[in-house]
Amino acid sequence: MVDIIIGSIQPTGTEAGKPATHDGTVEAEILNVRPPRQSIKRPEGEERRRQFRQDPHNGQVLTLLIPNGMALPKDLDGRRYKVKLRFMKK
């Protein structure tokens, strides 16, 4: 399924009536939810990926869209930051 959007995109940055949050909270949209990666091996037993990663069997992989990328830390890296999620119904 492909979404085709005709028109202009929303401007980046903070909206006129909304100041940027500096308390560490960032709003995101969930784009996709899928099961964790499975081990994929070549016939000779080597891993196809450059870095082997074992995902937990009961885990879920979320793809998130952050509408305002300016709210993210400039030095965002998986080794420097930990993410905590809070889900709210629409």
N, C-alpha and C positions, 0 to 999 in steps of 0.2 A: 504494500500500500504506500502510495506517495502523496504527500500533501503539497498542493500547488497553491502558493500565496501570491496574489497579484496586488501590487501597491507598494508603498514604501515601508521600510522598517522603522521601528520606534527609535528615536534618538538615544544614543548612549549617554551615560552620565546620570546624574540625579534628576529626578522629576522636579518640576517647579514648586509644587506644594509639599514635597517630601524631602526632608533633609537626609543625608546619608547617615546610616547607623554606624556608630563607632564602638558598639558594645560587643562586637564579634558575631552578631546574628546576620545571616544572609538568607534572603528568600530565594527558593529554587523551584523549578518545575520538574516533575518526574517525567522523563521521556520514555524510559524503557525499564522493565524489570525482567531479569532472566536468571536461570539457575547458574551455579558456579561452573568454572572451567573443569573439564574432565581431562585426565591425563591422555595425551595423544602421543603415541610413540611411532617411530619409524620401524620398518621391518628389522633393521639391525639393532633396535633397542635404544636409539638416541632420541632425545627430546627435540622437537622441531623448534621450540621457542629458544631464544638466546638465554633467557633467565628462567629457570624452572621455578614455578610457584605452585604451592599446594593450597588450594582454596578449601575451606571447611565444607564438609558434605552437607551441612544444614544451612549454608550461607545463601545469600541472594546478591546479585550484582545489580546495582542501580545506575542508570545513566541520568545525570541531572543537567538541567540548563539553568545557568545563573544569568538572569536578564541584565543585571548591572554588574559587569565584570570589574568595574572600578571599586566595588566594595570588597573585593578579595585582596588579601595581602600581596604586596609586590614580590615578596620572596617565597611564594607558595611552593611547597615541596613536600612530598610524602614523608620525608625523613625529619622535617622540622615541625610539622603540624599534625594534630590529631583532629578528626572531625566527629562531632556529636550531632545526631539528628533528632529533631522533634517533629512529629507528624501531627498535623491539624486537619480536620475535615474541612472541605470548602463550604 
